[in-house]
Amino acid sequence: MRRENFLYRSCYCEENIWHLAREEWFRELETVVVIVSGEGRYRRFWFQANAESPDAPVYWDYHVILLAYDKDWWVWDLDTRLGLPVLADIYFRKTFLPQSIDITRNDVILRLISAEEYVSKLSSDRAHMKLPSGEWVAPPPEWPMIIQGKDPNLLDWINIHHAAPGIVLTLAEFIRDYLAGTTDS
């Protein structure tokens, strides 16, 4: 599959995944939305479409992907160059652990939220995508903002210390709990 088959706007991963998780064919699968963040400002992501070159990482302050279980965990990341979908084991090891990075020293933290809860509760006014001058960091999507409830909650969900929906795991914990027994890359 190709990302062109789905609603997509570069730099608006939370909205891309919100729309993707609503696709009817995911309703038959166990689906989990994963918000990737951590301490500090940026995480390194390899194999991303926005990279300056194929062997360079992209630095995102956060990123949102969808996991779907169909005999194995599969990652749906509309920004990856690894394929759509891609086996979760391959995705996580190549995206976050290139060469010999020690998994115990990796600073990636994941918030896992059921896709159903994510779709029903995400609210973003896109304010985080505006510069102090009011200009957009990246052009917004043409579709309406996702506003549910009275206050935006995306930034709370990205904050690993905030009492938000889902569970928070380190990358090592996620690989141990979700990918044990899957095919190695």
DRENVEX-712479 format. One record per residue: residue number from 1; residue in three letters; chain; y, z, x of N, C-alpha, C in turn. Coordinates in steps of 0.2 Angstrom, whole numbers, m for minus. Layout:
<koldos>
+-----+-----+----+-------+-------+-------+-------+-------+-------+-------+-------+-------+
:   i :  aa : ch :    nv :    nw :    nu :   cav :   caw :   cau :    cv :    cw :    cu :
+-----+-----+----+-------+-------+-------+-------+-------+-------+-------+-------+-------+
: NUM : ALA :  A :     Y :     Z :     X :     Y :     Z :     X :     Y :     Z :     X :
...
+-----+-----+----+-------+-------+-------+-------+-------+-------+-------+-------+-------+
</koldos>
This chain:
<koldos>
+-----+-----+----+-------+-------+-------+-------+-------+-------+-------+-------+-------+
:   i :  aa : ch :    nv :    nw :    nu :   cav :   caw :   cau :    cv :    cw :    cu :
+-----+-----+----+-------+-------+-------+-------+-------+-------+-------+-------+-------+
:   1 : MET :  A :    m6 :     0 :     4 :     0 :     0 :     0 :     6 :     0 :     4 :
:   2 : ARG :  A :    12 :    m2 :     1 :    18 :    m2 :     5 :    23 :     2 :     1 :
:   3 : ARG :  A :    28 :     5 :     5 :    33 :     9 :     1 :    37 :     5 :    m3 :
:   4 : GLU :  A :    38 :    m2 :    m2 :    41 :    m6 :    m7 :    39 :    m6 :   m14 :
:   5 : ASN :  A :    32 :    m3 :   m15 :    29 :    m3 :   m22 :    32 :     4 :   m25 :
:   6 : PHE :  A :    36 :     8 :   m22 :    38 :    14 :   m25 :    46 :    15 :   m25 :
:   7 : LEU :  A :    48 :    19 :   m29 :    56 :    21 :   m28 :    57 :    24 :   m21 :
:   8 : TYR :  A :    61 :    21 :   m18 :    62 :    24 :   m11 :    70 :    23 :    m9 :
:   9 : ARG :  A :    72 :    28 :    m5 :    79 :    27 :    m2 :    78 :    31 :     4 :
:  10 : SER :  A :    80 :    28 :    10 :    79 :    31 :    16 :    84 :    38 :    16 :
:  11 : CYS :  A :    81 :    43 :    19 :    85 :    49 :    20 :    85 :    54 :    14 :
:  12 : TYR :  A :    81 :    52 :     9 :    81 :    56 :     2 :    74 :    57 :     1 :
:  13 : CYS :  A :    70 :    59 :     6 :    63 :    60 :     5 :    61 :    65 :    m1 :
:  14 : GLU :  A :    65 :    70 :    m2 :    63 :    75 :    m8 :    63 :    71 :   m14 :
:  15 : GLU :  A :    68 :    66 :   m15 :    68 :    62 :   m21 :    63 :    57 :   m22 :
:  16 : ASN :  A :    62 :    54 :   m16 :    56 :    49 :   m15 :    50 :    52 :   m18 :
:  17 : ILE :  A :    48 :    58 :   m15 :    42 :    61 :   m16 :    42 :    64 :   m24 :
:  18 : TRP :  A :    47 :    66 :   m26 :    48 :    68 :   m33 :    46 :    62 :   m38 :
:  19 : HIS :  A :    48 :    56 :   m36 :    46 :    51 :   m41 :    39 :    49 :   m39 :
:  20 : LEU :  A :    37 :    49 :   m33 :    30 :    47 :   m31 :    25 :    52 :   m35 :
:  21 : ALA :  A :    26 :    58 :   m35 :    22 :    63 :   m38 :    21 :    62 :   m45 :
:  22 : ARG :  A :    26 :    59 :   m48 :    25 :    58 :   m56 :    21 :    52 :   m57 :
:  23 : GLU :  A :    19 :    48 :   m52 :    15 :    42 :   m54 :     8 :    44 :   m57 :
:  24 : GLU :  A :     7 :    40 :   m62 :     1 :    42 :   m67 :    m5 :    43 :   m63 :
:  25 : TRP :  A :    m7 :    39 :   m58 :   m13 :    39 :   m55 :   m14 :    45 :   m51 :
:  26 : PHE :  A :    m9 :    49 :   m49 :   m10 :    55 :   m46 :   m12 :    61 :   m50 :
:  27 : ARG :  A :   m11 :    60 :   m57 :   m13 :    65 :   m62 :   m21 :    67 :   m61 :
:  28 : GLU :  A :   m25 :    63 :   m59 :   m32 :    64 :   m59 :   m34 :    67 :   m52 :
:  29 : LEU :  A :   m29 :    68 :   m48 :   m31 :    71 :   m41 :   m27 :    78 :   m40 :
:  30 : GLU :  A :   m30 :    82 :   m35 :   m26 :    88 :   m33 :   m21 :    86 :   m29 :
:  31 : THR :  A :   m15 :    87 :   m31 :    m9 :    85 :   m27 :    m4 :    91 :   m25 :
:  32 : VAL :  A :    m2 :    91 :   m19 :     2 :    96 :   m16 :     8 :    93 :   m13 :
:  33 : VAL :  A :    14 :    95 :   m14 :    20 :    93 :   m10 :    21 :    98 :    m4 :
:  34 : VAL :  A :    23 :    95 :     1 :    23 :    98 :     8 :    31 :    97 :    10 :
:  35 : ILE :  A :    34 :   103 :    11 :    41 :   103 :    14 :    40 :   105 :    21 :
:  36 : VAL :  A :    42 :   101 :    25 :    41 :   102 :    32 :    48 :   104 :    35 :
:  37 : SER :  A :    48 :   110 :    38 :    54 :   113 :    41 :    52 :   118 :    46 :
:  38 : GLY :  A :    56 :   123 :    47 :    55 :   128 :    52 :    61 :   131 :    54 :
:  39 : GLU :  A :    61 :   136 :    60 :    66 :   139 :    63 :    71 :   134 :    66 :
:  40 : GLY :  A :    77 :   135 :    66 :    82 :   131 :    70 :    83 :   125 :    66 :
:  41 : ARG :  A :    86 :   120 :    69 :    89 :   114 :    66 :    84 :   108 :    64 :
:  42 : TYR :  A :    80 :   106 :    69 :    77 :   100 :    69 :    69 :   100 :    71 :
:  43 : ARG :  A :    65 :    96 :    68 :    58 :    95 :    70 :    57 :    88 :    72 :
:  44 : ARG :  A :    53 :    87 :    77 :    51 :    80 :    80 :    46 :    77 :    75 :
:  45 : PHE :  A :    46 :    71 :    73 :    41 :    67 :    69 :    40 :    61 :    73 :
:  46 : TRP :  A :    34 :    60 :    75 :    32 :    53 :    78 :    30 :    49 :    73 :
:  47 : PHE :  A :    30 :    42 :    74 :    27 :    37 :    70 :    31 :    36 :    63 :
:  48 : GLN :  A :    38 :    37 :    64 :    42 :    37 :    58 :    46 :    30 :    58 :
:  49 : ALA :  A :    47 :    27 :    53 :    50 :    20 :    52 :    57 :    20 :    55 :
:  50 : ASN :  A :    61 :    26 :    54 :    68 :    26 :    57 :    68 :    28 :    64 :
:  51 : ALA :  A :    63 :    28 :    68 :    63 :    29 :    75 :    67 :    23 :    79 :
:  52 : GLU :  A :    70 :    25 :    84 :    74 :    20 :    88 :    69 :    15 :    91 :
:  53 : SER :  A :    63 :    18 :    93 :    57 :    14 :    96 :    51 :    16 :    94 :
:  54 : PRO :  A :    45 :    12 :    94 :    39 :    15 :    92 :    36 :    21 :    96 :
:  55 : ASP :  A :    38 :    22 :   102 :    36 :    28 :   106 :    41 :    34 :   106 :
:  56 : ALA :  A :    46 :    34 :   101 :    51 :    39 :   101 :    50 :    43 :    94 :
:  57 : PRO :  A :    52 :    49 :    95 :    52 :    53 :    88 :    58 :    52 :    84 :
:  58 : VAL :  A :    58 :    54 :    78 :    64 :    55 :    74 :    65 :    63 :    73 :
:  59 : TYR :  A :    71 :    65 :    73 :    72 :    72 :    72 :    75 :    73 :    65 :
:  60 : TRP :  A :    71 :    76 :    61 :    73 :    78 :    54 :    74 :    85 :    54 :
:  61 : ASP :  A :    79 :    87 :    50 :    80 :    94 :    48 :    75 :    97 :    44 :
:  62 : TYR :  A :    72 :    92 :    39 :    67 :    94 :    35 :    64 :    87 :    33 :
:  63 : HIS :  A :    58 :    87 :    30 :    55 :    81 :    28 :    50 :    83 :    22 :
:  64 : VAL :  A :    49 :    79 :    17 :    45 :    80 :    11 :    40 :    75 :    11 :
:  65 : ILE :  A :    33 :    77 :    10 :    28 :    72 :     9 :    23 :    75 :     4 :
:  66 : LEU :  A :    19 :    70 :     2 :    14 :    72 :    m4 :     7 :    72 :    m1 :
:  67 : LEU :  A :     3 :    77 :    m2 :    m4 :    77 :    m1 :    m8 :    76 :    m7 :
:  68 : ALA :  A :   m13 :    72 :    m7 :   m18 :    71 :   m13 :   m25 :    71 :   m10 :
:  69 : TYR :  A :   m29 :    75 :   m14 :   m36 :    76 :   m12 :   m40 :    71 :   m16 :
:  70 : ASP :  A :   m44 :    66 :   m12 :   m48 :    62 :   m15 :   m54 :    61 :   m10 :
:  71 : LYS :  A :   m59 :    66 :   m10 :   m64 :    67 :    m5 :   m62 :    69 :     2 :
:  72 : ASP :  A :   m56 :    69 :     3 :   m52 :    71 :     9 :   m45 :    72 :     7 :
:  73 : TRP :  A :   m41 :    75 :    11 :   m34 :    75 :    10 :   m31 :    69 :    13 :
:  74 : TRP :  A :   m26 :    66 :     9 :   m23 :    60 :    11 :   m15 :    62 :    11 :
:  75 : VAL :  A :   m11 :    59 :    16 :    m4 :    60 :    16 :    m1 :    54 :    13 :
:  76 : TRP :  A :     4 :    55 :     9 :     9 :    50 :     6 :    15 :    51 :     9 :
:  77 : ASP :  A :    17 :    48 :    14 :    24 :    49 :    17 :    27 :    42 :    17 :
:  78 : LEU :  A :    32 :    41 :    13 :    35 :    34 :    13 :    39 :    32 :    19 :
:  79 : ASP :  A :    40 :    37 :    24 :    43 :    35 :    30 :    39 :    34 :    36 :
:  80 : THR :  A :    32 :    35 :    36 :    28 :    35 :    41 :    26 :    27 :    43 :
:  81 : ARG :  A :    24 :    26 :    49 :    21 :    20 :    51 :    14 :    20 :    52 :
:  82 : LEU :  A :    11 :    26 :    50 :     4 :    27 :    51 :    m1 :    24 :    45 :
:  83 : GLY :  A :     3 :    22 :    40 :    m1 :    19 :    34 :     1 :    23 :    28 :
:  84 : LEU :  A :    m1 :    20 :    22 :     1 :    23 :    16 :    m5 :    22 :    11 :
:  85 : PRO :  A :    m9 :    27 :    10 :    m9 :    33 :    12 :   m13 :    33 :    19 :
:  86 : VAL :  A :   m12 :    39 :    22 :   m16 :    40 :    29 :   m20 :    47 :    28 :
:  87 : LEU :  A :   m26 :    47 :    31 :   m29 :    53 :    31 :   m25 :    59 :    34 :
:  88 : ALA :  A :   m25 :    65 :    31 :   m21 :    70 :    33 :   m22 :    72 :    40 :
:  89 : ASP :  A :   m28 :    73 :    42 :   m30 :    75 :    49 :   m26 :    70 :    54 :
:  90 : ILE :  A :   m27 :    64 :    53 :   m23 :    59 :    58 :   m16 :    60 :    57 :
:  91 : TYR :  A :   m13 :    60 :    51 :    m6 :    61 :    50 :    m3 :    67 :    54 :
:  92 : PHE :  A :    m6 :    73 :    53 :    m3 :    79 :    56 :    m4 :    79 :    63 :
:  93 : ARG :  A :   m10 :    77 :    66 :   m10 :    77 :    73 :    m6 :    72 :    77 :
:  94 : LYS :  A :    m5 :    66 :    74 :    m1 :    61 :    77 :     6 :    62 :    76 :
:  95 : THR :  A :     8 :    64 :    70 :    15 :    65 :    68 :    18 :    71 :    72 :
:  96 : PHE :  A :    14 :    76 :    73 :    17 :    83 :    76 :    14 :    85 :    82 :
:  97 : LEU :  A :     8 :    82 :    84 :     5 :    84 :    90 :     3 :    78 :    95 :
:  98 : PRO :  A :     8 :    74 :    97 :     6 :    69 :   101 :     4 :    71 :   108 :
:  99 : GLN :  A :     0 :    68 :   111 :    m3 :    70 :   118 :    m5 :    77 :   118 :
: 100 : SER :  A :    m3 :    81 :   122 :    m6 :    88 :   123 :    m1 :    93 :   121 :
: 101 : ILE :  A :     3 :    93 :   115 :     7 :    98 :   113 :     3 :   104 :   111 :
: 102 : ASP :  A :     4 :   110 :   113 :     0 :   116 :   111 :     1 :   117 :   104 :
: 103 : ILE :  A :    m4 :   117 :    99 :    m2 :   119 :    92 :     0 :   126 :    91 :
: 104 : THR :  A :    m2 :   130 :    95 :     1 :   137 :    94 :     8 :   138 :    96 :
: 105 : ARG :  A :    11 :   133 :   100 :    18 :   134 :   101 :    22 :   129 :    97 :
: 106 : ASN :  A :    19 :   125 :    93 :    23 :   121 :    88 :    27 :   124 :    83 :
: 107 : ASP :  A :    33 :   122 :    82 :    38 :   126 :    78 :    38 :   123 :    71 :
: 108 : VAL :  A :    33 :   119 :    69 :    33 :   116 :    62 :    30 :   121 :    57 :
: 109 : ILE :  A :    34 :   122 :    52 :    32 :   127 :    46 :    32 :   123 :    40 :
: 110 : LEU :  A :    27 :   124 :    36 :    26 :   120 :    30 :    26 :   124 :    24 :
: 111 : ARG :  A :    30 :   122 :    19 :    30 :   125 :    12 :    26 :   121 :     7 :
: 112 : LEU :  A :    20 :   123 :     5 :    16 :   119 :     0 :    17 :   121 :    m7 :
: 113 : ILE :  A :    19 :   117 :   m11 :    20 :   118 :   m18 :    16 :   113 :   m22 :
: 114 : SER :  A :    13 :   116 :   m28 :     9 :   111 :   m32 :    14 :   105 :   m34 :
: 115 : ALA :  A :    11 :    99 :   m34 :    15 :    94 :   m36 :    18 :    95 :   m43 :
: 116 : GLU :  A :    14 :    98 :   m48 :    17 :    99 :   m54 :    23 :   103 :   m54 :
: 117 : GLU :  A :    23 :   109 :   m51 :    28 :   113 :   m50 :    34 :   110 :   m47 :
: 118 : TYR :  A :    33 :   106 :   m42 :    38 :   103 :   m38 :    42 :    98 :   m43 :
: 119 : VAL :  A :    38 :    94 :   m47 :    41 :    89 :   m52 :    45 :    93 :   m57 :
: 120 : SER :  A :    42 :    98 :   m59 :    46 :   102 :   m65 :    51 :   106 :   m63 :
: 121 : LYS :  A :    52 :   108 :   m57 :    57 :   113 :   m55 :    62 :   110 :   m49 :
: 122 : LEU :  A :    61 :   105 :   m46 :    66 :   103 :   m41 :    72 :   101 :   m44 :
: 123 : SER :  A :    78 :   103 :   m40 :    84 :   102 :   m43 :    89 :   101 :   m36 :
: 124 : SER :  A :    92 :    95 :   m36 :    96 :    93 :   m30 :   102 :    89 :   m32 :
: 125 : ASP :  A :   108 :    92 :   m31 :   114 :    89 :   m32 :   117 :    84 :   m26 :
: 126 : ARG :  A :   112 :    84 :   m21 :   114 :    79 :   m15 :   119 :    82 :   m11 :
: 127 : ALA :  A :   122 :    88 :   m12 :   128 :    90 :    m9 :   126 :    91 :    m1 :
: 128 : HIS :  A :   120 :    92 :     0 :   118 :    93 :     8 :   118 :    86 :    11 :
: 129 : MET :  A :   119 :    81 :     8 :   120 :    74 :    11 :   127 :    72 :    11 :
: 130 : LYS :  A :   132 :    76 :    10 :   139 :    74 :    11 :   142 :    78 :    17 :
: 131 : LEU :  A :   146 :    74 :    21 :   149 :    77 :    27 :   155 :    81 :    24 :
: 132 : PRO :  A :   158 :    86 :    28 :   164 :    89 :    26 :   170 :    85 :    23 :
: 133 : SER :  A :   170 :    79 :    25 :   175 :    74 :    23 :   174 :    71 :    16 :
: 134 : GLY :  A :   167 :    73 :    14 :   165 :    70 :     7 :   162 :    64 :     8 :
: 135 : GLU :  A :   161 :    61 :    14 :   157 :    54 :    14 :   150 :    56 :    15 :
: 136 : TRP :  A :   146 :    51 :    13 :   139 :    52 :    13 :   136 :    51 :    20 :
: 137 : VAL :  A :   131 :    55 :    21 :   128 :    55 :    28 :   123 :    48 :    27 :
: 138 : ALA :  A :   120 :    47 :    22 :   117 :    41 :    20 :   118 :    39 :    13 :
: 139 : PRO :  A :   118 :    32 :    12 :   120 :    30 :     5 :   115 :    33 :     0 :
: 140 : PRO :  A :   117 :    36 :    m6 :   113 :    39 :   m11 :   109 :    34 :   m15 :
: 141 : PRO :  A :   103 :    36 :   m17 :    99 :    32 :   m22 :   103 :    30 :   m28 :
: 142 : GLU :  A :   101 :    24 :   m31 :   105 :    22 :   m37 :   103 :    26 :   m43 :
: 143 : TRP :  A :    97 :    29 :   m43 :    94 :    33 :   m48 :    98 :    39 :   m49 :
: 144 : PRO :  A :    98 :    42 :   m55 :   102 :    48 :   m56 :    99 :    54 :   m52 :
: 145 : MET :  A :   104 :    59 :   m50 :   101 :    65 :   m47 :    96 :    69 :   m51 :
: 146 : ILE :  A :    92 :    72 :   m47 :    87 :    76 :   m50 :    90 :    83 :   m51 :
: 147 : ILE :  A :    92 :    85 :   m57 :    95 :    91 :   m59 :    91 :    94 :   m64 :
: 148 : GLN :  A :    88 :   100 :   m63 :    84 :   104 :   m68 :    86 :   111 :   m67 :
: 149 : GLY :  A :    87 :   114 :   m72 :    90 :   121 :   m72 :    97 :   121 :   m70 :
: 150 : LYS :  A :   100 :   127 :   m69 :   107 :   127 :   m68 :   110 :   126 :   m61 :
: 151 : ASP :  A :   106 :   128 :   m56 :   108 :   128 :   m49 :   103 :   123 :   m45 :
: 152 : PRO :  A :   106 :   120 :   m40 :   101 :   116 :   m35 :    97 :   121 :   m32 :
: 153 : ASN :  A :    91 :   119 :   m30 :    86 :   124 :   m27 :    83 :   121 :   m20 :
: 154 : LEU :  A :    84 :   114 :   m19 :    81 :   111 :   m13 :    82 :   115 :    m7 :
: 155 : LEU :  A :    88 :   117 :    m5 :    90 :   121 :     1 :    86 :   127 :     1 :
: 156 : ASP :  A :    85 :   131 :    m4 :    81 :   137 :    m4 :    74 :   136 :    m3 :
: 157 : TRP :  A :    71 :   130 :    m5 :    64 :   128 :    m4 :    63 :   126 :     3 :
: 158 : ILE :  A :    68 :   123 :     6 :    68 :   121 :    14 :    68 :   128 :    18 :
: 159 : ASN :  A :    71 :   133 :    16 :    72 :   139 :    20 :    65 :   143 :    20 :
: 160 : ILE :  A :    62 :   143 :    25 :    55 :   146 :    25 :    56 :   154 :    24 :
: 161 : HIS :  A :    61 :   157 :    24 :    62 :   164 :    23 :    64 :   166 :    16 :
: 162 : HIS :  A :    65 :   160 :    12 :    67 :   161 :     5 :    61 :   162 :     0 :
: 163 : ALA :  A :    62 :   166 :    m5 :    56 :   167 :    m9 :    56 :   162 :   m14 :
: 164 : ALA :  A :    54 :   156 :   m12 :    53 :   150 :   m16 :    46 :   149 :   m18 :
: 165 : PRO :  A :    45 :   144 :   m23 :    38 :   142 :   m25 :    33 :   140 :   m19 :
: 166 : GLY :  A :    27 :   141 :   m20 :    22 :   139 :   m15 :    20 :   144 :   m10 :
: 167 : ILE :  A :    17 :   142 :    m5 :    15 :   146 :     1 :    18 :   143 :     7 :
: 168 : VAL :  A :    19 :   147 :    12 :    22 :   145 :    19 :    17 :   146 :    24 :
: 169 : LEU :  A :    15 :   141 :    28 :    10 :   141 :    33 :    13 :   138 :    40 :
: 170 : THR :  A :    11 :   140 :    45 :    12 :   137 :    52 :     8 :   130 :    52 :
: 171 : LEU :  A :     9 :   126 :    56 :     5 :   120 :    57 :    m2 :   122 :    59 :
: 172 : ALA :  A :    m3 :   126 :    63 :    m9 :   129 :    65 :   m13 :   131 :    59 :
: 173 : GLU :  A :   m10 :   135 :    55 :   m13 :   138 :    49 :   m15 :   133 :    44 :
: 174 : PHE :  A :   m11 :   128 :    43 :   m12 :   122 :    39 :   m18 :   118 :    41 :
: 175 : ILE :  A :   m18 :   117 :    48 :   m24 :   113 :    50 :   m30 :   117 :    50 :
: 176 : ARG :  A :   m30 :   123 :    51 :   m36 :   127 :    50 :   m38 :   128 :    43 :
: 177 : ASP :  A :   m34 :   129 :    38 :   m35 :   130 :    31 :   m37 :   124 :    27 :
: 178 : TYR :  A :   m33 :   118 :    29 :   m34 :   112 :    25 :   m38 :   106 :    28 :
: 179 : LEU :  A :   m38 :   106 :    35 :   m41 :   101 :    38 :   m47 :   102 :    42 :
: 180 : ALA :  A :   m50 :   108 :    42 :   m56 :   110 :    45 :   m62 :   106 :    42 :
: 181 : GLY :  A :   m65 :   102 :    46 :   m71 :    98 :    44 :   m69 :    91 :    42 :
: 182 : THR :  A :   m63 :    89 :    43 :   m61 :    82 :    42 :   m62 :    78 :    48 :
: 183 : THR :  A :   m62 :    72 :    48 :   m63 :    67 :    53 :   m58 :    68 :    58 :
: 184 : ASP :  A :   m60 :    68 :    65 :   m55 :    69 :    70 :   m52 :    62 :    72 :
: 185 : SER :  A :   m46 :    62 :    74 :   m43 :    55 :    75 :   m45 :    52 :    82 :
+-----+-----+----+-------+-------+-------+-------+-------+-------+-------+-------+-------+
</koldos>
